[in-house]
Amino acid sequence: MRKSIALLVTLSTVGLSACVGPDTKLERAVVGAAIGCAAGEVLVDGRCAEGAIIGAGVGVVTR
């Protein structure tokens, strides 16, 4: 189960990073939240909400 989740996280991260780049802060927040949620599920066993919040914040701040 962990291998399939790790593979899903890897593929989604690579797929999303292949995009030219989100145009708005909202799009960057959504992408960051999705990646953060997946990472929180895998790395901290069921911490999707916390990972999504942190990922959304990082997505908005970075560029």
SULQUI-V35505 format. One record per residue. N is the residue number from 1. RES is the residue in three letters. NEAR is the number of other C-alpha atoms within 12 Angstrom. Layout:
BEGIN
n=N res=RES near=NEAR
n=N res=RES near=NEAR
END
This chain:
BEGIN
n=1 res=MET near=10
n=2 res=ARG near=16
n=3 res=LYS near=11
n=4 res=SER near=13
n=5 res=ILE near=21
n=6 res=ALA near=20
n=7 res=LEU near=17
n=8 res=LEU near=22
n=9 res=VAL near=24
n=10 res=THR near=19
n=11 res=LEU near=16
n=12 res=SER near=22
n=13 res=THR near=22
n=14 res=VAL near=14
n=15 res=GLY near=16
n=16 res=LEU near=21
n=17 res=SER near=16
n=18 res=ALA near=11
n=19 res=CYS near=14
n=20 res=VAL near=9
n=21 res=GLY near=16
n=22 res=PRO near=20
n=23 res=ASP near=15
n=24 res=THR near=15
n=25 res=LYS near=20
n=26 res=LEU near=17
n=27 res=GLU near=19
n=28 res=ARG near=28
n=29 res=ALA near=27
n=30 res=VAL near=25
n=31 res=VAL near=35
n=32 res=GLY near=34
n=33 res=ALA near=29
n=34 res=ALA near=31
n=35 res=ILE near=39
n=36 res=GLY near=34
n=37 res=CYS near=32
n=38 res=ALA near=35
n=39 res=ALA near=32
n=40 res=GLY near=26
n=41 res=GLU near=25
n=42 res=VAL near=24
n=43 res=LEU near=20
n=44 res=VAL near=16
n=45 res=ASP near=18
n=46 res=GLY near=18
n=47 res=ARG near=18
n=48 res=CYS near=23
n=49 res=ALA near=21
n=50 res=GLU near=24
n=51 res=GLY near=28
n=52 res=ALA near=26
n=53 res=ILE near=25
n=54 res=ILE near=26
n=55 res=GLY near=27
n=56 res=ALA near=27
n=57 res=GLY near=25
n=58 res=VAL near=23
n=59 res=GLY near=28
n=60 res=VAL near=22
n=61 res=VAL near=15
n=62 res=THR near=16
n=63 res=ARG near=14
END
